[in-house]
Each structure stands twice: as structure tokens, then as C-alpha cells.
Amino acid sequence: MPRTRPTAPRLNVVYVTAVAAIVLVAATSCGLLSRPPASAVVTIGKPAPAFELQALDSAGTVRFPDAFKGKVVALEFFSTG
């Protein structure tokens, strides 16, 4: 029995499936589909987690929330990459 060539619609399905698989693997390897660890999740209405950063104007460190007891604090976290 001679082999027949796949039809155009069938090839399109194969190509779309292959491209989708490549995109999924690339997104997973870049961390785009990963979830943050449970300890990093912040819930609205709950206290912010404690952390420590190096002070920009001195050699010391700033501890949150210890250094800001009794003060209103607005935190803005952003990332450029």
C-alpha cells in the first residue's frame, strides 16, 4: 500500500501543537508559570511579613516592622526584569 502525504489541515494541527509545546516548555523554563513559595504569598488584610534590608544612607540595616512601630508605612515593590 503506498504512503500518502498528510493533508494541509492535518499539517496545520501538527505545527500548532508543536509550537504550543515549545512555548509551554520555554515559559516553564523561564519561570513564567511557576508559583511563588507559600511563605512569599501575602494576603490582603494580613500583616506584611518581616524582612531586613541594608540602609541606603548608612552601613546599618533596617528591620521591618521593628523600625516602624506606631508609624504608617506604605510599601511598593516592583521589578524591572
Secondary structure, DSSP 8 states (H G I E B T S, - for coil): -------HHHHHHHHHHHHHHHHHHHHHHTTTT----GGG---TTS----EEEE-SSSSSEEEETGGGTTS----------
